[in-house]
Amino acid sequence: MTGPRQRLDFFILSSLENKGLEPAQEASRSMILRRLYFDLTGLPPSYEDILDFVQDSSPDAYQQRVDRLLESPRFGERMASMWLNLARYAEDQAHQVGNDTKDFYPNAYRYRQWVIDAFNRDLRYTDFIKLQLAGDLYEDTSHEDLVATGFIGLGPKYYNRGRLEVKAEEWADQVDTVMRTFQGMTVSCARCHDHKFDPITMRDYYGLAGVFSSTELVNVAYDKPSDQVSKEDLKAHRFTAHLVKDRKGEDLAIFQRGNVDQPGVKAPRGFPRWLSSDQSVSFKTEESGRRELADRIAAKENPLTARIYVNRLWSLFFGRGLVGSLSNFGALGDEPTHPELLDDLAVRFIKNSASTKYLVREMVMSSTYRQSSLGGSDSLQKDPDNQWLSRMPRRRLSVEMWRDSLLAVSGNLHLKGGPSLELNDPENVRRTVFARVSRLKLNDLLIQMDYPDANVHADKRSVTTTPLQKLFAMNSSFMLRQADQLVKKLVDQTGIKEGVRKVYQHILARAPDETEHTLAKAFLMKPGKESPTKERWGLLAQALMISNEMLYLD
């Protein structure tokens, strides 16, 4: 680290000094730019991008790149990959009887696109919350923003959902998703008994569940006026969006031990008391209470909302949260490593209009972010888990980043959205965020590369290493196709030296060193052949595409 550049750097340096640690040196300019491109857009920089940055000696060269990437449409696509997992985004259900797909969500992509656009236009986080929880209940909500309630409206629908015990499962999912996502609390633990560790009562749980029992998941006319959309259109999901609407607001009975056959006294719909600065936590409205719930969560006085979101963004760029348990700030959650920093970032986030881009800019402009991933021996011994950020973590690319980067370097990536396509479709060369996500049968590539289960809220990705991952990289038609198409574009009428240079520059965004060039030439010149075959060129390209240098981010 060359010295503090942002306010947050002082907090990190203070903690390092207290632990007897020193920060790592600043990373090379090429490494920093690659990190920045992936973190802000999910895509790799080209060789020309890196060369231009390395040669740019202007004092604001880095800031210019940051600002440019934050204004790119790709920023919203990158951020949406994180948010859709929190919202347990999917386009079907975990069950299907015969050919019955009436409970599926073929137009779920409308909500996905709304999330992307919201990040790109830097929608205030408080408005981001309100629109997703109760956009249909605010008078000034635009038509385009109505699809935001897909956050709730795309939730799981369980089999035989007319039964009370099945409905109770759906309400539990909605309570769990909303409270984990926005408040970092496991409120659903109080469904059967008062929470054993946190001050959450059954009354609190059923007060929230009553909000969702008074809410209905619906398909509504969206592309056309409602009087022009027939019942058949609604059934076939034509011209529709998957949203929510209110039933008459009714309080829910507290089910003893969670058993719907043992209803007790009714719990007024409301907000958990211990999160309130006053005792007026009941929602008296004839509506469901979603609007009051959204207002409570988004209120400046709420101590958790900003901290939860700041912590999520921090984990996105630094590999782990200041609180490691991203969706559990309760007694069983992790202790914050830098509590003062978390508080400071949260306060300044709110003061700066709850702007996501403001917060992201501060993080990536910091000296902490620009550290090398190669810490000294003291760093590895005293800070093996890197919780004090004595270096930048080395991270494996997410499945979205990896697949998108393969399409990008092969020149096949199409930057357009719209209705989802299957990842197995050979014609699907769009970004992975636009792929169909299934609760019933998640795509094999997504499973292999640790995409989370779409049935539940997921706050982070697991990172596993399995033989199936390498077998896919070595043998899949997708990988072979990207390598072959790259070679077709690069090495026709090209000599070995120039061809190897082009392949390295397109795939790894750097030139090969002398040893790499020698090895590549030896591999390409198959015995008995005067010149390399297209097959050998393709194998060389594939080897670079599946290399750790391609898969990991320093």
N, C-alpha and C positions, 0 to 999 in steps of 0.2 A: 504494500500500500504506500503510495507516494505522500500521503498526508490527507487529512480530512477535507472533503469537498462539500459534503452535505451535513445537515444537522445530525442525522442519524449516525454518521461516522464517529462522532464524539462518544456516543453511548457505547458503540462497539469497541472503540479503543480503550475506554475506561474499563470495560469488563475484561478485555485481554490483559491489560496491565495488572488488574487484581488477581488474575490467574497466572501471572508470570509468563505470559505469551506475547509474541510479536506477530503482527499481521504478515501475510505473505507479500512478496513483491508483486508489482502490477503485472498483469498478464500481457503477453505480446499483443500488438494491435490487431493482428489477424485473428487471434483467439478471442479477443474481446468482441470484435465485430461479428464473428460466427455466433457467439453466445447471444449477442443482442438480437440478431436476426431471428434466431430460433425462439427466443423468449418473447419477442414482441409480435412476430408474425407466424411462427411455427414452420418457417421455410428457411432454407440455407441461402447465404449470400453467394453470388457468382464469383468466379475468379476475378472478373473485372471489378466487381464491387470491393473486394478485399484490396486489390492492387490500388484502386483509386483512394481508398481510405489510408492505406499505409503511406502513400506518397503525399497525402494532404497534410501540410504542416500548419494550417491555420489554427488559431487557438480554440475556435469553436467547432472544429471538425466533427468531434464526437457528438456534441449537442445537436448539430445539424442532422446527423443520422438518426438520433433518438427522435427528434421532432418529426422527421420524415416518416419513420416507421409507425409512430403513434397516429399519424394521419392516414396511413394506408388502410384500405378496406380489409386487408389481411389481419389487422389487429383484432377486429371484432371476431373473426373466425377463430383465431387462436384463443381468445378469452372464452368464447362460447364452449370450447371443448371442456374447460373446467366447470363452467356453470351447469351444463346439461347433465353432468354426473351428479351434481347436488340435487337437481330437480328430478332425478331418476327418469330421464327422458327415454321414451321408447314409443314404438309405433304399433304395438299389438299387445296381447295379454299373455300371461303365463300358461293359459289353457286354451284349447280350441276343441269344440265338439263337432266332428265332421267338417263340413264346409262353412260353419257358422262363424262369420267374422264381424258380426254387428257391433261388437264392443272394441273393434280395432280402431286405430287412429291413422288412416291413410293421409290425412292432411296435417299431421303433427309438424311437418316441416315449416308451417306458418309460424309456430311458436319459436322454433329454432332460428328462423330468419329474424324474428323480432329481437331475440337476444343478441344476435350478431349486430344488428343495426343499433340497438341500444348502447352497446359498448362503443361502436364507431362514432356515434353522436355524443358520446360522453354524458349520457343521461345521469342526472344526479342519483346517487345511490338510494336516497330516501324515496325518490319517485320510482326508481327501479323496483323497490320493495312494494310500494303501494299499488302499482299497476299490476304486479303479478298476483297479489293477494286479493285485490278488490277493484281492479280497473273498471269493471262494469258498474260500480256503485258511485263513482265520482262523476259529477256532472260535466266536467271539462275534458273527459277522456276522449281522445280522437278515435275515429274508426280503426285506424291502423294499430292503435295501442290496445284495442280490445282483446287481441289474441294473446296478450301477456298473461291472462288468467289461465293459459295452458299450463302454467306452473302447477296448478291444482288440477285442471281439467284433463291432463294427460296421465293421471295417476292410475294405478292398478284397479281393475274391476275383477272381482273374484267370482268364481263359478257359483251359480245359484244365488245371485246377489239380492234376491227379493227377501231372503231370510234375515232376521234381525242379527243373528250372530255373524253372518257374512258382512252385513253393513258395518257392524262394529269393527271388523278387521279393516275395512276401507277407511273408516274414520281414524283408526289408530295409525294407519300409514300417513294420512294427511297431517295429523298432529305431529307425528315424528319427523316428517320431511320439513315442515314449516319451522318447527322449533330447533331442530338441529342446524338447518341451513342459516337461519337468521339470528338465532339466540345461542347456539352452541350448547344446548341443553337436552338431555335425554328424558324428556317429560313423559314419554310413553311407559317408562318404568313404573309410573304411578297409576297405571290402568287397573291393576289388581290390588294394590296396597300403597300406602304412603311410601314415597321414595325412602330407601334405607339410608341414604347418605346426603342427599340434597334436600333443601326445605321445600319439596314439591309434594302436595297432598293429592289424594284422589279427587277432592273437590276441584283442585286446579286442573287436573287432567280432564275431567268430565265437563268443566266449564269451557275448555277449548274444544273438546269433542262435540259439544252441543253446537258450536259454530259450524262445524262441518256436517253434522247431521241435518242442519238447516240449509245446506248447500247441495245443489244437484249438478252433476256432470252432464253436459248437453252438447249436441251438435246444432249449431245455429247458422243461418244464412250469413254469408260473408262476402262472396263475390258479387251477389245480386241482392236487390231489395227482397225482404222476407216474403212479400206478397207475390214474388216471381219465382219462388223456390217451392217446389211441390214436396209432398210427403215422400214420394219416391226418390226425389233428389236427396232429401235428408237421410233416408235409409241407405242410399248408395254413396253417401258422403260427397255428393257433387255440390260445388259452390259453397262449401261449409267450412267452418272452423270448430275446433274442439275446445269449448269454453266451460264456464260455470254460470249458474244463475241461482238466485235465492229462492228457497221455499219460505213459508212463514216461519219466523224465528220462534223456536220452541226450546226450552231448557231440557236437558237430558238427565234421566235418572242416573244416580251412581250405582253401577252394577256391582254387587258385593262379590269380592274376589274375581271381578271381571266376568262373572256369569250373568248373561243377559236374562236368564230365568229368575234372577234374584235382584230385582230393582229395589233400590232404597229411596232415600230422599232425593229430590231434584237439585242439581248443581246449577246455579245461575250461570249463563254464558258470560265469560269474562276472561280477564288476563291474570296470570299467576300473581298472587298478592306480594310475594317476596321480591318481584321485579318492579313493583309499583312504589312510587314515592308517596302515595296516599292510599286510602282504603276504598275509594270508589272504583272498584275493579270490575263490577258487573256491567254487562251491556244490556241496557233497557230497551234498545231499539226493536221495532217489529221486523227489521231485516235480520239476516243471519248473524250479524256481528263481525263479518269479515272486515268491513271498513274500520270499525273501532279497533279491531285487532291489528290491522295494518298501521293505523295511526299510532298505536302504542309501541309497536316494534320500531317504527321509523322516527319516533320522537327523539329530540336532542337529549332529553333527560334520561333516556334508556342507557344504562351503563354498558350494555353488552354489544349492541348492534354494530357500532363502528369498529370495536375491537375484534369482533369475529371476522369482519370483512378484511380489515387491515392484515390480520393474521393469515387469512387465506392467500392474499396477494403476496405477502412476504414468502410464504412457502412455495409459491409458484416460481419465484425468482432466486431463492436462496436454498431450495432443496428441502427445507423443513420449516415449520412454523416457529415463531417465538414461543408459542404454546404448541407442543407437538401433537396433541389430540385436537385436531382442527374443529371438530364438531362436538367436543365435550369440554366445556370450561367448568364442569362441576367438580365435586370433591374427588372423584375417581379419575379426573383428567390430569394431564401433565402440568407440573408447575412451570410458569413462564421463565425462560432463561434470562430475559431482559425486560422485566415488568415496566420499568420507567420508560423504556423506548416504546413499548407497545402503547402505553398511555399517551405519550407525546405524539406519536403518529396518529392515534385515533382522534385526539383533540384537534390537531392541525388539519386532518382530513375533513372533519366537519366544518371547520372555519373556512376551508377552501372549497365550499359549495359541494361537499361530498363528491368530489370529482375523482373518478378512477384514474384518468390520465394524469392528473396532478400527482397522485400518489405513486403511480408507476414511474413517472418521470423522475421523481426524487430518488426512488430505489435504484434505478438503473444508472443514474448520473453519479451515484456515490462511489467513493473509493473502495468501500467494502465490496460492492458488486464487481469492481474491475480487478479484484485480486486474482492472482494465479491460483490454479487448483493444485499446484505443487508446493505445499507447505514444507517448512524445514523439519528436522528430526524432532525438535521440541513440540512442534505442532501435532505431529502424529502420535507422540507419546502422551502428551498432556491433554490433548483434545482429540482423541481417536474418533469420536462420533461427530466432530466438527460442530458441536452445539454452541461454541463461542465464536464461530466464524473466523478462525485463524487462517482460513484459506477458503476458496470457493469450492463447492463440492463438484465432483465429477458425476454427471447425471446421464442415465440412459434416456434416449429419446422416447417419447410416448409413441404408441402405434400410429397415431395421427401424424406426428412429425416425421416418423421414419418412412411411412408409405408415401407421404406427400413429397418428401425430399427425393425419394427414388423417382417419382414421376417428374419432379422438377429437373433433376440433372439429366434425365433421358430426353427432356424436351417435350414430354407428352401431357403435362399438367394443364387442365382446362380450368380456368378460374370463373366458375359460374355455379349458382346454387339451384334452387327450385326443388321439386319433389325428389324424394330420396331414390337412390339406385342401390342395388345389391353390390356388395364388394366383390362378389364372385363373377360379376358381369364383366367380360373382357373389354367391353366398350366403356366401362366406368373409369374415366381418367380424371374425375373431379376430386377435390379435396376430401379427405376421409371424414371430416365433420359432416359432410352431406350424404353419408352412407346411411342405409336403413339400419336401425337398431331394434333388435327383437328381444322381448322378454321370454318368448316361447323357445327360441333357439338362436342364441347369439352367434354371429358369424365366427367361423373357426379361426380366422386370422385375429380377430379382436380377442378371442379367448386366449389364443397362444401368446399374445403380446400384452396380456394383463389388463385389458379393458374391463371395467367393473360390471358386476351383475346389474342389469337395468331394472330389476324389480325393487331395488332399495336405494336410498340415499347413499352416495359414496363420496367421502371427503378427500380421498387420496388414492393413488394407484399403488398396487403391489408391484414389486420388481422381482420376477423369477427368471431363472435361467434353466431352460429345458432342452432336450434333444429335438423336440418338435420345432422349436424356433429355428434352429440351424437347418433342419431338414427342409423346412419351408424355404428358407433363403437359398438353399442349394438346388432344390428340385422343382419349385413351383413354376407354373406357366407364367405367372405374373412377373417373377424375377427374370426369367429367361427372356420374356418379351421386352422388358425395359432395357436389358443389356444389349439385345440384338438391335433394337431400334436406335439406341445411342450410337452403336458402331456404324450403322448404315449412314448416319448423319455426319460422322466424323472422319472415317478412315478410307473412304473411296479415293483412289488415286493419291494416297498419302504414304510416305515412307515410314519406316518403323520408328525412327527417332521422333519425327513430327507427330505420328499417330499416338505414341505413348504419352508424349507431352499433352496432347489434346485430351486424351482419356483421363489423365490425372487431373488436369485443370477443370474439366467439366464435372467430375465426380467428387473430388476432394478439395477443389478450389485452391489448388497449389500445384507447383511444378514438381516432378519427381527428382529426387536426388540421384547422384551417379550410381549408387548401388541399386536403387529401385529400377533405374533405367536398364542396367545390365541384366538384372533378374527378369524383367519384363521381356527383353529381347530374347533371352535364352528360352523363355517359355513360348514365345510366339513362333520361333523358328523350329517347327516340328521337323525331326530328321527326315531327309528325303525330299523336303519341299524347298523351293527357291524363294518363296515369299509366304508370309503368314496367311492362313485361311481365315475366312470370316468367322468360323467356329472358334478359332483360337482367340481372335480379337474379342468375341463375345464372352468367352470364359475369363479373359483378363478383366473386362469391364465388370462382370458379375463378381469376381473376387474382390474388387475394390468396393463395390456396392454393399457387400455383406461384411466388410471389414469393421473392426471396432472403431476405427477412426470415423467411419460414417455413422455408426450407431450411437456413439457416446459424445457428450458435450462437455468439454473441459471448462 
